[in-house]
Amino acid sequence: MSIWSRIAEAISALAKGESLSHVFERLRTPPERSVAFTIAVIALGAKMAKADGRVTRDEVTAFRQVFVIPKDAEAQAARVFNLARQDVTGYDAYARSIARMFRDNPAVLEDLLEGLFFIATADGEFHPKEAEFLKNVADIFGIGERCFRSLQTRYAPGAPQDAYAVLGVDPDTPIDEIRRIWREKVRETHPDRMLARGVPEEAIKLATARLVALNRAWEDISARHEQRQPAEPG
């Protein structure tokens, strides 16, 4: 059974009056966590799309860039989006349910927040209301300022391109430690690692963008370090 078929089953519960928060609670354990992850991104994305007062075609299209949605599953994805957008439940209730679900694996919450950044900035803008929404979700998820700043540096249009922020290190961190952190982040971004922690295969596109950013940041920092080294005596 595909992930979208399993999402359809979850939606049937919503049609019977069960809230999205209750649906999240029932999807706490693997392999259904991948279903919960997908619904969480779509539902929070729908709430976020309302944050700036409008839903643009680019924001809707961004869902297709984060997730591979088969033609015959588009109706299910759209239904989750519309249910979440119309639901009177606040996004903070969704976020708290998701935080409880993944509290033993905070890396998944970072993956989810990245998906929301991807969607928020898909139209080439980063509205202050969207920034406020994402910061509030990050706080509920227990995601620290350094991780949030890393995502904002990578995704927000016009944000200063800070290689150190991308890797979550300080400029005075020893180069060997930066290399270790870079390698660890690259390992954690491997699709197999992401699948193992509950990110659905349909959303592994996020790994490609992250790997590009991590490697580019390391190359930048490494080059700066080499330039600062004293020249070998001739």
C-alpha positions in Angstrom: 0.0 0.0 0.0 1.4 3.4 -1.0 1.9 6.2 1.4 -0.9 8.1 -0.3 -3.3 5.2 0.2 -2.4 5.2 3.9 -3.0 8.9 3.9 -6.4 8.3 2.4 -7.2 6.0 5.3 -6.2 8.8 7.8 -8.4 11.2 5.9 -11.4 8.9 6.2 -11.0 9.3 10.0 -11.0 13.1 9.5 -14.2 12.8 7.5 -15.8 11.1 10.5 -15.0 14.0 12.7 -11.7 13.0 14.2 -9.3 16.0 14.5 -5.9 16.1 12.8 -4.3 16.2 16.3 -5.9 12.9 17.1 -4.9 11.4 13.8 -1.3 12.5 14.5 -1.4 10.7 17.9 -2.5 7.4 16.2 0.4 7.6 13.8 3.1 7.8 16.4 4.9 4.5 15.6 6.8 3.2 12.5 6.0 2.6 9.7 3.1 5.0 10.0 5.4 7.8 11.1 6.1 8.5 7.4 2.4 9.1 6.9 2.4 11.4 9.9 5.4 13.3 8.6 3.7 13.8 5.2 0.4 14.9 6.8 2.3 17.2 9.2 4.1 19.0 6.4 0.9 19.5 4.4 -1.2 20.5 7.4 1.3 22.9 8.8 2.1 24.2 5.3 -1.6 24.9 4.9 -1.7 26.8 8.1 1.5 28.7 7.2 0.1 29.6 3.8 -2.6 31.5 5.6 0.0 33.4 7.7 0.7 36.0 5.0 -3.0 36.2 4.1 -2.8 34.4 0.8 -2.0 31.1 -0.8 0.0 31.5 -4.0 0.4 29.1 -6.9 4.1 28.8 -6.0 3.3 27.7 -2.4 1.0 25.0 -3.7 3.5 23.9 -6.4 6.2 23.7 -3.6 4.4 20.7 -2.2 5.0 18.9 -5.4 8.7 19.8 -5.2 9.0 18.5 -1.6 6.8 15.4 -2.3 6.5 13.1 -5.3 2.7 13.1 -5.6 1.3 10.7 -8.2 -1.5 12.0 -10.4 -4.0 9.7 -8.8 -3.1 10.9 -5.3 -3.4 14.6 -5.9 -6.9 14.7 -4.6 -5.8 13.1 -1.3 -3.0 15.7 -0.8 -5.3 18.6 -1.7 -7.9 17.3 0.7 -5.5 17.3 3.6 -4.4 20.8 2.6 -7.9 22.1 2.5 -9.0 20.3 5.7 -6.1 21.8 7.6 -6.7 25.3 6.1 -10.3 25.2 7.1 -9.9 23.5 10.5 -10.3 25.9 13.4 -7.6 24.1 15.4 -4.6 26.4 15.8 -1.3 25.4 14.2 0.3 25.4 17.6 -1.9 22.4 18.6 -0.7 20.6 15.5 2.9 21.5 16.2 2.6 20.2 19.8 1.1 16.9 18.7 4.0 16.5 16.2 6.6 17.5 18.7 5.3 14.7 21.1 5.2 12.2 18.3 8.9 12.7 17.3 10.3 13.8 20.7 12.6 10.7 20.7 14.0 11.7 17.3 14.5 15.5 17.1 16.2 15.2 13.7 12.8 14.5 12.1 11.5 17.7 13.5 14.4 19.5 11.8 13.5 17.7 8.6 9.9 18.8 8.9 10.9 22.5 9.7 13.1 22.4 6.6 10.2 21.3 4.5 8.2 24.2 5.8 11.0 26.6 5.0 11.1 25.2 1.4 7.4 25.9 1.0 7.4 29.3 2.6 10.2 30.6 0.3 9.0 28.9 -2.9 7.5 32.1 -4.2 10.8 34.0 -3.8 9.5 35.9 -0.8 9.8 35.4 3.0 6.9 37.3 4.6 7.4 38.5 8.2 4.3 36.5 9.2 5.8 33.4 7.7 9.0 34.0 9.6 7.1 34.4 12.8 5.1 31.3 12.1 8.2 29.2 11.5 10.0 30.6 14.6 7.0 29.7 16.8 6.9 26.2 15.3 10.6 25.9 15.9 10.2 26.9 19.5 7.4 24.3 20.0 9.6 21.7 18.4 12.5 22.6 20.7 14.7 23.6 17.8 17.4 26.0 18.9 18.4 29.3 17.4 21.5 28.0 15.7 19.5 25.4 13.6 16.8 28.0 12.9 19.4 30.5 11.7 21.0 27.8 9.5 17.7 27.1 7.7 16.9 30.8 7.4 20.4 31.4 5.9 19.8 28.7 3.3 16.3 29.4 2.3 15.2 33.0 3.0 15.6 35.2 -0.1 18.2 38.0 0.6 19.5 36.4 3.8 23.3 36.8 4.2 25.1 33.8 2.9 26.9 32.6 6.0 28.7 29.3 5.5 29.4 29.0 9.2 25.7 29.4 10.0 24.8 26.7 7.4 27.0 24.2 9.3 25.9 25.6 12.7 29.4 26.5 13.8 31.2 29.7 14.9 34.0 31.3 12.8 36.5 30.6 15.6 35.7 26.8 15.7 38.8 24.8 15.0 38.9 23.6 11.4 39.2 19.9 12.4 36.0 20.3 14.5 34.2 22.0 11.6 35.2 19.1 9.3 33.9 16.6 11.8 30.6 18.4 12.1 30.3 18.7 8.3 30.9 15.0 7.8 28.4 14.1 10.5 25.7 16.3 8.9 26.4 14.8 5.5 26.0 11.3 7.0 22.7 12.3 8.7 21.5 13.7 5.3 22.0 10.4 3.5 18.6 9.2 2.2 18.9 5.9 4.0 19.3 7.7 7.3 16.3 10.0 6.6 14.1 7.0 5.6 15.1 5.2 8.8 13.9 8.1 11.0 10.6 8.4 9.3 11.0 10.8 6.4 9.0 9.3 3.5 10.8 8.4 0.3 8.5 10.9 -1.4 10.2 13.7 0.5 13.9 12.7 0.1 14.3 15.6 -2.4 15.0 17.6 0.7 18.2 15.7 1.1 19.6 16.8 -2.3 19.2 20.6 -1.5 20.7 20.1 2.0 23.7 18.2 0.7 24.4 20.9 -1.8 24.3 23.6 0.9 26.4 21.6 3.4 29.1 20.8 0.8 29.2 24.3 -0.5 29.5 25.7 3.0 32.4 23.3 3.8 34.2 24.2 0.6 33.9 27.9 1.4 35.2 27.5 4.9 37.9 25.2 3.9 39.1 27.6 1.2 39.1 30.5 3.6 41.2 28.4 6.0 43.7 27.6 3.3 44.1 31.2 2.4 44.9 32.1 6.0 47.7 29.5 6.3 51.2 31.0 6.2 53.1 30.3 3.0 55.6 27.5 3.0 59.2 28.8 3.1 60.8 28.7 -0.4 
